[in-house]
């Protein structure tokens, strides 16, 4: 029996009240699981979100501050004060905002509040991309050829070892921020110098590293769950349909993938989690080189992710419930053999954007909303008729998730479900998703991360 | 059940009730809200519509409506291209893009409006001198709100 199992009876602390420090669909989704588990959910809200659907679903709301997120959802002391004032024993940060913030994790610990997430040390390990790379290498996981650049004068020598084209990446960046592609060796030094000064301005950290640019890559990630000692994986997700490094469509399991490669990725992700003694829900992201049938470690996200519902759909596991169980101090309730993937799930992110006009954000008032319901269909949203879509936060309105016995059936189900989505008052990406799921390359499956850009250019929206 | 507070769980409860009947369509209508559930091939479609104003107390539009703003004669307003948060400087602690009295060209950036995490640079659009900066740093701005006033060269 592991130490984790031994500590069950002695130290597990049932949570009675959780502060949900987030907004939008993920807040509604976390509150739903809390209610199912009999845990009171207190929602921390900005002044822009006091009358939203999540606020109405929550047992109580507590004000964080004015609408801009820097003064509300990103304010560590406001979040901790809200937790203390509301008598919550734990803070669930959702994704984005403070979900991987070491200061919040430490401040929670100092206030005697459970942070539903990784430990501060683990957040530090994966939050710094160079440290995460070093951990991956130490765990025997391949990383994209590259390395840290401490002095711009060394750029040419390092680039020669890596080869062109390459990417200059900010250590503090992420989600496509702080990343520059260099194809011409003559442009290397000025690009590095610009990247360093921009990284200093944007992230307060001038460090950059160089990495080989892999032209044909697929973004495949592995969901992990750990209790600090034992780690299980919950299979793969493919998130290759991206625009400017922002995911648009995700599916589980990753389609058209060599099964040996998939198993190797599962093992690599678990090794990475084990090396960190990982606690909570996390995702190891890989770049799959389809030509070489190999994969490289990209980064680890130490939080719940937007695309988690596709994993929930195929495994039947409520990931928020497992997160909360680990946060309560329970050892993992799942053994690897308990995790069985059934069928195929696809998620579309529906954003308030005008895709016919450069994906211009479109805040406003939703005057009419129609979402499909039915077998194998799930809609995670905070939007209904009358909802305000404020300009202060990201543009995600809803996630449409379908599940079916096969990928072909899932695509078919997705088409039908999309046709029944209707949102008026703000522009949305529903029409774009309808076009994508009718495209033959998407129907076949296994597109790479460059595919969507080519697709958009092909339909005149590039 | 108050329809203005209708949740997905409420709709699911209604569906379970209706599922046990042969009804194909259900309309629920109040003075301000209507819900339609339609049996539609493989499943149900849920439709909600508000008849009147948005739900009472929901967040008001940021800042004042642009048409209420006074622009003194002879000055050129630079307006917010989208609703969002106006920033006067490229990052916290940095010097503002422009100050009153600065001379600008038509391509000079006078601020940033952040809308849904997208940073939109706002340019002067006119060569001239900045006479007023209407909004403070990190202030909410409605679409079309006047951010900066410029006295055009030669005016």
Interface residues (C-beta under 8 A of the other chain):
Chain A: X32 X47 X48 X49 X50 X51 X52 X53 X56 X57 X67 X68 X70 X71 X201 X202 X352 X353 X360 X361 X363 X365 X367 X368 X369 X370 X371 X372 X373 X374 X375 X377 X379 X384 X385 X386 X387 X388 X390 X391 X392 X393 X394 X395 X413 X416 X420 X422
Chain B: X4 X5 X6 X7 X8 X9 X11 X12 X15 X33 X40 X41 X42 X43 X44 X45 X46 X47 X48 X49 X50 X54 X55 X56 X57 X58 X59 X62 X82 X83 X84 X85 X90 X91 X94 X115 X116 X117 X118 X138 X140
